[in-house]
């Protein structure tokens, strides 16, 4: 029999010596693991959802290329801070030179007035390439994570119409323009400074997902936006990588900006998770991360208290046994390591059970299709939990580490008790 097998059998024997106490500790760690894994699954769900919305639904791209200073000023002062036609072309050519780039698309954005012939309302319009929009709507990650945000409220998609100037109107603005029928007049100041207007066809209504923007957003084909804002340039150029993860987007943004600046282009290239590009994503995720960290501290404290209580009572019961081992030469650290191994073994079983409960519970919750309205959102969304092996393994490692550290420190403190006291009849 190997030394590890003997140690394992010895640990299991000790765990069976007081099953009720260890069952309580097991339950605390299992429920703590289940709660943390479910919370992390909820955070992961929103990270994927908000990433899909920011990159593909809002057409910001994995990285967005703005004229220098254009992030803040491209709407207010488009004549100075929008990209020219030559700059747009140079950026698109350079971006397509990277093997990891999947798509490149220009975006034209500006503000103006939408009129139904009787009343006018301010709008913020975004012009996008319908062909790219169609491609992104069919992506598996967009369909999985952002289905609630990509469905139309009425009408047809931009790529399905034959209209020369098709537009989609946010549901709040659509209600304000309810007597406009299928036509709307859009008036604005072109990027060159002159007055500009087009007659557009409202082909659908949609939800922006954010309550504050439901009364003012319009999206249109890139061609319609170019005619409305009188430009062949762009507000920004969106570059889409095959892999839009944080680890890929930030290094790529730096390299693309370096190459563009070597060509004499005064631009700034921002990754999709930059607060200046995706403030809603950053705000929501910072709140979720802070909430998750707070719950981690709370649950870790409960697990630590359960472990400390278990080790304390167990060490009192084994005081004479510990004293005998100390008397024959065992050091306190080695004895504490034995207690720690037992708790790590118990923690491993508990975290496996907790993660199994998390997976089963998540399947049940997702099947119920529970819906709620998060603060700031325009409509209800499905309450969804998406645990995976990586997040569950991370939670298990964290819980086991907390349990092991708590057990070792408490056991070491008690194992350092003088041998005479450990072997005596009275112990404090």
Number of C-alpha atoms within 10 A of each C-alpha: 5 7 8 9 10 11 14 15 12 13 20 14 12 15 19 12 11 12 12 11 18 21 15 14 24 25 19 22 31 28 20 26 33 26 20 28 30 26 21 25 22 19 22 20 19 21 17 17 21 22 25 26 22 21 24 23 19 16 26 26 29 31 28 27 30 25 24 18 14 21 21 13 16 24 18 12 15 23 16 16 23 27 29 18 13 11 20 23 17 14 28 19 12 13 25 15 10 12 9 14 16 13 17 22 22 27 24 32 25 23 21 21 18 25 20 18 12 8 12 17 15 17 24 17 25 23 25 25 19 19 13 15 19 14 11 18 17 10 12 10 15 22 17 12 20 23 16 17 21 18 14 16 12 12 14 14 19 24 15 13 15 8 15 12 21 26 27 27 25 23 24 21 21 22 13 16 22 11 14 17 11 14 18 20 17 22 21 21 18 21 29 14 13 10 13 17 18 16 17 21 19 25 21 21 24 24 24 25 19 15 14 13 19 20 21 23 23 27 26 26 24 23 18 23 26 21 15 27 30 19 21 19 21 31 29 29 28 29 28 25 21 12 13 18 15 13 9 15 21 19 11 20 20 15 12 20 20 15 14 20 13 10 12 9 16 15 22 21 25 27 27 30 23 14 13 13 19 20 14 16 20 18 11 16 17 12 11 19 13 11 13 17 14 12 16 21 11 13 20 21 15 15 27 23 17 23 28 21 17 19 26 16 12 19 20 15 11 12 22 18 14 23 21 16 15 21 13 8 8 14 14 19 15 15 19 23 17 18 21 25 17 22 27 21 16 22 29 19 16 26 28 17 18 28 28 17 19 27 21 11 15 19 15 12 15 14 10 12 12 12 12 12 12 12 10 12 17 19 17 13 18 15 16 23 24 20 22 15 11 9 18 25 15 14 24 27 16 17 26 24 16 19 26 22 17 23 30 25 17 20 25 20 14 20 23 17 17 12 17 13 14 24 17 12 9 7 11 6
